[in-house]
Amino acid sequence: GHALWRDWSRKPGWTVLGTAKTLPLPGLELLDVLDRQSLRGLIEKLRPEATVLLASDPFVDGCQADPKRSRPINVDAACAAAEEARRAGSSFVFISSDYVFDGNKAPYSESDPALPLNEYGKQKVEAEAKIARACPDHLILRISGLFGWELRRKNFVLQVLDRLSSGGDLVAAEDIRYRPTYAPNLSEVTAQLLEKGCRGVYHAVGSEEHSRYEFARLIAEVFGFDGSKIRRVRQVELKLPAPRPANSSLSTQKLAGAVSAPLWGARQALEHMRDTRKDWDAYAASL
């Protein structure tokens, strides 16, 4: 959400309002999307051309352990936001996940049936269906392994960098495969889809497939760390509460036919991330 807000705010002719619940920044308006009255009031006041919901609980193991905690934001708030967007005459954009699939038939197209293995995937499937009914003027983007610079260092790339920076070892699964998505690339792709009036479901992921282990080694290489600190393991050894699809790679053929923006591979994205580190650090320090 932060990446899209920053990028879109710089686009000529675009007027963008970003919101935040607990991380107030200059230019962001405080909003708890679980507060239906506040959500309705803001959307009715703004009457935006497009309403983009990026708030979610993406902690997959947490969703598995306590579905009642994650469901209000992952399902209920998504449906409520879609309904309020429709009431205000706005299109609605929702971010879904590759975890709607079971991992046995990659690469998946948008028309493949959803068969989630874990609770997080089940919540995304339910949200997709409810959004489609609540707001016919919708755009649903399924993404995978989103990464990039962020203030709260939660994504896989930043976790790997933090661990390697501290001199620690880490493990990564060699039997979990996917196509990581770079946030700035997703920002550009989403903007073009909106400008072209595209609707429905699109797979918006990077152009390269990697295992978690391969991706971790690539992160180490690009950022100049010792990749031997990373040990490959099987998913079963990690004893994760929520099962992950063995291969959740998504086909982007439909997306490539709709936008001119290139879909970045992991190496190109990581190199861009590395090369923009000073700019990000300066920005973060200014907040």
C-alpha positions as CSV (number, residue, x, y, z in Angstrom):
1,G,0.0,0.0,0.0
2,H,2.8,2.4,0.9
3,A,4.6,1.7,-2.4
4,L,1.5,2.3,-4.5
5,W,0.6,5.5,-2.6
6,R,4.2,6.9,-3.1
7,D,4.4,5.9,-6.8
8,W,0.9,7.0,-7.7
9,S,1.2,10.4,-5.9
10,R,3.9,11.3,-8.3
11,K,1.9,10.4,-11.4
12,P,0.9,13.5,-13.5
13,G,-2.8,14.1,-13.3
14,W,-3.4,11.6,-10.5
15,T,-4.9,12.7,-7.2
16,V,-4.3,9.9,-4.6
17,L,-5.3,9.7,-0.9
18,G,-3.6,7.0,1.2
19,T,-4.9,5.8,4.5
20,A,-3.3,4.0,7.5
21,K,-4.6,2.6,10.7
22,T,-1.6,2.6,13.0
23,L,1.3,4.2,11.0
24,P,0.5,7.8,10.5
25,L,2.7,9.5,7.9
26,P,2.6,12.9,6.3
27,G,-0.1,12.8,3.6
28,L,-1.8,9.7,4.9
29,E,-5.3,9.8,6.5
30,L,-6.0,7.6,9.5
31,L,-8.7,5.0,8.8
32,D,-9.6,1.7,10.4
33,V,-11.2,-0.2,7.5
34,L,-13.0,-2.4,10.1
35,D,-15.0,0.7,11.1
36,R,-17.8,0.5,8.6
37,Q,-19.1,4.0,9.4
38,S,-15.7,5.6,8.9
39,L,-15.1,3.7,5.7
40,R,-18.4,4.7,4.3
41,G,-17.9,8.3,5.3
42,L,-14.5,8.6,3.6
43,I,-15.5,6.9,0.4
44,E,-18.8,8.9,0.2
45,K,-16.8,12.2,0.8
46,L,-14.2,11.5,-1.8
47,R,-16.3,9.7,-4.5
48,P,-13.0,8.3,-6.1
49,E,-12.8,6.8,-9.5
50,A,-11.1,3.8,-8.0
51,T,-10.9,2.4,-4.4
52,V,-7.9,0.2,-3.8
53,L,-7.9,-2.1,-0.7
54,L,-4.4,-3.2,0.3
55,A,-5.1,-3.8,4.0
56,S,-4.9,-7.4,5.0
57,D,-3.5,-9.9,7.4
58,P,-0.9,-11.8,5.3
59,F,0.5,-13.8,8.3
60,V,-0.3,-17.2,6.8
61,D,0.6,-19.2,9.9
62,G,-1.3,-16.8,12.1
63,C,-4.4,-17.2,9.9
64,Q,-4.1,-20.9,10.2
65,A,-3.9,-20.8,14.0
66,D,-6.6,-18.2,14.6
67,P,-9.0,-17.7,11.6
68,K,-11.3,-15.6,13.7
69,R,-8.6,-13.0,14.2
70,S,-7.8,-12.7,10.5
71,R,-11.2,-13.1,8.9
72,P,-12.5,-9.6,9.8
73,I,-9.8,-7.9,7.8
74,N,-9.2,-10.5,5.1
75,V,-12.9,-11.2,4.3
76,D,-15.4,-8.9,6.1
77,A,-13.6,-5.6,5.5
78,A,-12.8,-6.5,1.9
79,C,-16.5,-7.2,1.2
80,A,-17.6,-4.0,3.1
81,A,-15.1,-1.9,1.1
82,A,-16.4,-3.3,-2.2
83,E,-20.0,-2.5,-1.2
84,E,-19.1,1.0,-0.2
85,A,-17.2,1.5,-3.5
86,R,-20.2,0.4,-5.5
87,R,-22.5,2.7,-3.5
88,A,-20.2,5.6,-4.4
89,G,-19.9,4.8,-8.0
90,S,-16.2,3.7,-7.7
91,S,-14.4,0.8,-9.2
92,F,-12.8,-1.5,-6.6
93,V,-9.3,-3.1,-6.6
94,F,-8.5,-6.1,-4.4
95,I,-5.2,-7.9,-3.8
96,S,-5.5,-11.6,-3.7
97,S,-2.9,-14.4,-3.6
98,D,-1.3,-17.4,-5.3
99,Y,-2.3,-19.3,-2.2
100,V,-5.8,-19.8,-3.7
101,F,-4.3,-22.8,-5.5
102,D,-3.0,-26.1,-4.2
103,G,0.3,-26.1,-6.0
104,N,-0.2,-29.3,-8.1
105,K,-0.8,-27.8,-11.5
106,A,1.4,-24.7,-12.0
107,P,1.6,-22.4,-13.8
108,Y,-2.0,-21.4,-13.0
109,S,-4.2,-19.3,-15.2
110,E,-7.0,-17.1,-14.1
111,S,-9.6,-19.7,-15.2
112,D,-8.1,-22.6,-13.1
113,P,-10.3,-23.6,-10.2
114,A,-9.2,-22.3,-6.8
115,L,-8.3,-25.1,-4.4
116,P,-6.5,-23.6,-1.4
117,L,-4.5,-25.7,1.0
118,N,-4.5,-23.3,4.0
119,E,-6.8,-20.9,5.8
120,Y,-5.3,-17.8,4.3
121,G,-6.0,-19.1,0.8
122,K,-9.5,-20.0,1.8
123,Q,-10.1,-16.5,3.1
124,K,-8.8,-15.0,-0.1
125,V,-11.1,-17.3,-2.2
126,E,-14.1,-16.3,-0.1
127,A,-13.2,-12.6,-0.4
128,E,-12.8,-12.8,-4.2
129,A,-16.3,-14.3,-4.6
130,K,-18.0,-11.8,-2.3
131,I,-16.3,-8.9,-3.9
132,A,-17.4,-10.0,-7.4
133,R,-21.0,-10.1,-6.2
134,A,-20.8,-6.8,-4.1
135,C,-19.1,-4.7,-6.8
136,P,-19.3,-5.8,-10.4
137,D,-16.9,-3.0,-11.4
138,H,-13.9,-4.8,-9.7
139,L,-10.3,-5.7,-10.4
140,I,-8.8,-8.6,-8.5
141,L,-5.0,-9.0,-8.7
142,R,-3.5,-12.3,-7.5
143,I,0.1,-11.7,-6.4
144,S,2.9,-13.9,-4.9
145,G,5.7,-13.2,-2.4
146,L,5.4,-9.4,-2.5
147,F,8.7,-7.7,-1.7
148,G,10.4,-4.3,-1.7
149,W,11.5,-1.6,0.8
150,E,9.0,-1.1,3.6
151,L,9.0,0.6,7.0
152,R,7.9,-2.6,8.8
153,R,10.4,-5.1,7.6
154,K,8.1,-8.1,7.1
155,N,8.6,-9.4,3.6
156,F,10.9,-12.3,2.8
157,V,13.7,-10.2,1.2
158,L,14.1,-7.9,4.1
159,Q,14.0,-10.9,6.5
160,V,16.8,-12.5,4.6
161,L,18.8,-9.3,4.5
162,D,18.3,-8.7,8.2
163,R,19.4,-12.2,9.1
164,L,22.5,-12.1,6.9
165,S,23.4,-8.6,8.1
166,S,23.4,-9.9,11.7
167,G,25.7,-12.8,10.7
168,G,23.1,-15.4,11.4
169,D,22.4,-18.6,9.4
170,L,19.0,-19.2,7.9
171,V,17.1,-22.0,6.2
172,A,14.9,-21.8,3.1
173,A,12.6,-24.4,1.5
174,E,13.8,-25.9,-1.7
175,D,10.4,-27.5,-2.5
176,I,8.3,-24.3,-2.4
177,R,8.3,-22.6,-5.8
178,Y,6.6,-19.4,-6.8
179,R,7.1,-16.2,-8.8
180,P,8.0,-13.3,-6.5
181,T,6.3,-9.9,-7.1
182,Y,8.2,-6.6,-6.7
183,A,6.0,-3.9,-5.2
184,P,7.2,-1.0,-7.5
185,N,6.5,-3.2,-10.6
186,L,3.1,-4.1,-9.2
187,S,2.4,-0.4,-8.7
188,E,3.1,0.4,-12.4
189,V,1.1,-2.6,-13.6
190,T,-1.9,-1.8,-11.5
191,A,-1.9,1.8,-12.7
192,Q,-1.9,0.7,-16.3
193,L,-4.8,-1.7,-15.7
194,L,-6.8,1.1,-14.1
195,E,-6.0,3.5,-16.9
196,K,-7.1,0.9,-19.5
197,G,-10.3,0.1,-17.6
198,C,-9.5,-3.6,-17.2
199,R,-11.8,-5.5,-14.9
200,G,-12.0,-9.1,-13.5
201,V,-9.1,-11.3,-12.3
202,Y,-5.5,-10.9,-13.3
203,H,-2.4,-12.7,-12.2
204,A,0.3,-10.0,-11.5
205,V,3.5,-11.7,-10.5
206,G,7.2,-11.5,-11.5
207,S,8.5,-13.2,-14.7
208,E,10.8,-15.7,-13.0
209,E,10.1,-18.8,-11.0
210,H,12.3,-19.6,-8.0
211,S,12.2,-21.9,-5.0
212,R,12.5,-20.2,-1.6
213,Y,16.0,-21.4,-1.4
214,E,17.0,-20.2,-4.8
215,F,15.5,-16.8,-4.2
216,A,17.3,-16.5,-0.8
217,R,20.6,-17.3,-2.5
218,L,19.9,-14.7,-5.2
219,I,19.1,-12.1,-2.5
220,A,22.5,-12.9,-0.9
221,E,24.3,-12.6,-4.2
222,V,22.8,-9.3,-5.3
223,F,23.4,-7.7,-2.0
224,G,26.9,-9.0,-1.5
225,F,26.4,-11.5,1.3
226,D,27.7,-15.0,1.8
227,G,25.2,-17.4,0.3
228,S,26.7,-20.4,2.2
229,K,24.9,-19.1,5.3
230,I,21.7,-20.3,3.7
231,R,20.8,-23.9,4.1
232,R,18.3,-25.7,2.0
233,V,15.5,-27.7,3.7
234,R,12.3,-29.5,2.7
235,Q,9.0,-27.9,3.7
236,V,8.2,-30.7,6.1
237,E,11.4,-29.9,8.1
238,L,10.1,-26.4,8.8
239,K,7.0,-27.8,10.6
240,L,4.9,-24.8,9.4
241,P,1.4,-24.6,10.9
242,A,0.0,-23.8,7.5
243,P,0.9,-26.0,4.5
244,R,2.2,-24.1,1.5
245,P,1.6,-25.1,-2.2
246,A,4.6,-26.9,-3.6
247,N,4.5,-24.7,-6.8
248,S,2.1,-21.8,-6.9
249,S,3.6,-20.1,-9.9
250,L,1.0,-18.0,-11.8
251,S,0.7,-17.5,-15.5
252,T,0.8,-13.8,-16.6
253,Q,-0.2,-14.3,-20.2
254,K,-3.5,-12.5,-19.7
255,L,-1.7,-9.6,-17.9
256,A,1.0,-9.3,-20.6
257,G,-1.7,-8.9,-23.2
258,A,-3.3,-6.0,-21.3
259,V,-0.4,-3.8,-20.2
260,S,2.8,-2.5,-21.8
261,A,4.6,-2.4,-18.5
262,P,7.3,-5.1,-18.4
263,L,7.0,-7.8,-15.7
264,W,10.3,-7.8,-13.8
265,G,12.2,-10.9,-12.9
266,A,13.6,-11.4,-9.4
267,R,17.2,-10.5,-10.3
268,Q,16.2,-7.2,-12.0
269,A,13.9,-6.3,-9.1
270,L,16.6,-7.1,-6.5
271,E,19.2,-5.1,-8.4
272,H,16.7,-2.1,-8.6
273,M,16.0,-2.5,-4.9
274,R,19.8,-2.5,-4.1
275,D,20.4,0.5,-6.3
276,T,17.6,2.5,-4.7
277,R,18.6,1.7,-1.1
278,K,20.1,5.1,-0.3
279,D,17.0,6.9,-1.6
280,W,14.8,4.7,0.6
281,D,17.0,5.1,3.6
282,A,16.9,8.9,3.2
283,Y,13.2,8.8,2.8
284,A,12.6,6.6,5.8
285,A,14.9,8.7,8.0
286,S,12.9,11.8,7.0
287,L,9.7,10.5,8.5
